[in-house]
Amino acid sequence: MPPVRSASRMWARLLSFFRSRFRAGDMGQTSSNISFRVRRLRRRTPRPPEQDSSLADNDRPVARDDSASFQAFNKDLHDAVAGDTPNFGWQETSQTQRMQKQYIWPPGETERERMQTQHQILKMAFGGRSHFGPTEQFPPGAKILDVGRGEMFWMLDMAAEFPEAELHVVDFVGAYTHTDLPSNIQIHTCDVDIPLPFPDNTFDYVHQRMMNFHLKEEDWPRLVNEYARVAKRGAVIELFEPDSYIHNPGPMTDTFVIATMFAVRSRGINPSIARQLKQLLERAKVRDVVYEMVSIPLGDYGGPIGTRWKINNQALMRASAPFLAKALGFTPDEMEDKAQQVEQEFEEFRSYDNVRVAYGFKR
C-alpha cells in the first residue's frame, strides 16, 4: 500500500476515534460543544469569540490590540520565531531526559525564544499585566514563588517591579542555564513528583503558568495543594494557562488539534486543564477565586496582535511536526503542506484562542 494512502487512512481513523471520544465527554469537552463545532465546519461561517458564562456582561474580557506598544518588539518577535527549523538541543540532565518523554516541544533555545515572544504577546493581550492578584499587601522583602520550566520571563518582570522582594523559581526541567540574573532570584531545580522544597506558610505570592502541555493530569491537584501549603495565609495563588482548543477551526486545523490532543493524552496530560483552574484552586481550599479569560485572534484579521499570535502558533506547529509526522506516517514535505493549509484557514475561518487565568487567596 502506498505510504500516502496509508497515512491518509491513519488520519481518518484518528479523526473518527477522537470525535467519538469527544461526543462521549472525554478530553474535557461536552458533547454539545463538539456538535456545535461540527455544525460550524459545515456552515463554514465564522462565529464570534466564545463568551464565558461565568462572567458578568461588563466583565467579559476581549483581546486587546495596542499597536504602538507592539512596535517596540516587532523585530525581536519575527527574529525569534522565523528560524528555518526548530533546535531541539538543550542541556542534558537526568531530569531533562525524564521530562522530555512527555514533551511534544522539548526545551531548547529555539523554544525558549518562542516562549519569550509568547510571554510578550500574552502580557499585551491582558492589558500589560504580568500578575493579576493584588500586591498592595506585600510586606517589606515579600517572598514570591514561580513554578514551571525555568524560562524566567515572568519572574524577571516581577524582579523589575519588586526589586526588594525575595524571588524563588522552581524549575521542573533543569534545561536552561541563566547568567546575569538579579541577585534576589534563586533557582531550585526540583522533581515534579516530590513536595516543593519549602516550609509551610513561606510565600506571599505563588504563581504557575503555561504548564498545560507539560504536567500530567494526575499531578495538578497535588501541585495546587502544594502551592497552598507553601503560601502564607492570605497569600495570592495564581494559575495562568491557555486553552488547547482553537475556536473556529478549518478542517485541517481541526485535524491538527485532534492529533495534538491524541499525542498529549497518550502521555497522561489533559490538554483542556485550563478550563478547570478555578475548580482546582477551590478544591485546594483557596478562597475568593477570581477568573478571567481573553480571546486572542489567530491571523492578520485580528490586527497586529492577531498577526503575532498566528506567527507564534506557526512556530508551535512546526516544532511539533517531526513528532506528528513520525506518529502518523507523513513525510516532512507533507507536514509542511498541511501546516500551510492551517495558516490559510486561520484567516478564512477567523480562528482564535482563549487564555485563562484564575487566582485566589489562601484561607
PyMOL commands that set and color helices and strands:
alter all, ss='L'
color gray80, all
select helices_A, chain A and resi 3-23+26-28+31-43+57-59+67-71+74-81+94-100+109-125+153-161+219-230+251-265+273-283+300-328+332-349
alter helices_A, ss='H'
color red, helices_A
select strands_A, chain A and resi 143-148+166-171+185-189+203-209+231-242+286-297+352-362
alter strands_A, ss='S'
color yellow, strands_A
deselect
rebuild
show_as cartoon
